[in-house]
Amino acid sequence: MSSRIAALVLAAACASQTWAQGYPNKPIRVVIGYAPGGSADAGIRPLARVLEPLLGQPIVIENKPGNAGGVAMEFIAKAPNDGYTLYYFDSGPLTVAPHISKVGYDINKSFTVLGHVCGSGSLLVVHPATPFKSMADVVTLSKKEPDKWSYGTSGVGGPHHLSGEYFKSVTGAQLLHVPYKGGGPAMTDLMGGQVPMLFSSLGPAVGAVKSGKIRALAVTSLTRSAAFPDVPTMDELGLKGFDSNAWYGLLGPAGLPAEVVTRWSQALAAAGKDKVGMDAINATGCDAEILSPAATVEKIKVDAAKWGRVVKEANIKAD
């Protein structure tokens, strides 16, 4: 073999190896749409620890809070589609927000979906001084005294507000919605007896339930939560098919290269088999379930249709 041919063969081999290594070859920025310390922040960190060795690159987490995740959504829609700027998103900006107000992105055209990571229902919790010992009590007593009972949530149009209105629509419960400026103030008022019940995030309620400061009646997901294995689902309690589940996933801007999508699909699938990593996500109150890009896109479509109906029927408007 001549030196020229040998050089060409070597060059081709090197090029092939470089292409095989391909993406990623530098740190990946993953944006979250909320301030540090919240559920998005809690979920992405254990996931990143599992993904970094699988991808062979550091994951740099960047907070872009504002408009319930909407600011980050608009940022990602305009980001370079090279796979180095992604979003650990919650489902609300895709499945709820467009039904409530105008958004600066197209849920069908602005993004490349990479996969579902974890989901969490709302938790129906009550103050122990109330007469509510079960979900059925809430329905029955609220119908008997329709002007007496209310429920709090972290805000208008959020996943817990949607859970509450969905619950009302299928049971006929008569409950006034009391929105708070976040889950923390809502939980404080529940424990103080200023509001009788909440549809709440699971994670922040763990300590209060275990200490007996509040009582958990049901979760709104189809399956029991790893954080509350003894609390029944609403489906188990007779509301067959009841599923109100906020969830997190990963996406990037539209037009991500196929190589990037494949690489992330493989990495997420491998991460889903890491028990320690998935247990760490479960401990945040978000139950880990890795889904493919196609299954995640279908989930977005189904949820968007469902929440569109709930928003319309409950006449939910933006603050």
Secondary structure, DSSP 8 states (H G I E B T S, - for coil): --HHHHHHHHHHHHHHHHHHH-S--S-EEEEESS-TTSHHHHHHHHHHHHHHHHHTS-EEEEE---GGGHHHHHHHHTS-TTSSEEEEEESHHHHTHHHHS--SS-TTTSEEEEEEEEEEE-EEEE-TTSS--SHHHHHHHHHHSTTT-EEEESSTTSHHHHHHHHHHHHH----EEEE-SSHHHHHHHHHHTSSSEEEE-SGGGHHHHHTTSSEEEEESSSS-BTTBTTS-BTTTTT-TT---EEEEEEEEETT--HHHHHHHHHHHHHHTT-HHHHHHHHTTT-EEEEE-HHHHHHHHHHHHHHHHHHHHHHT----
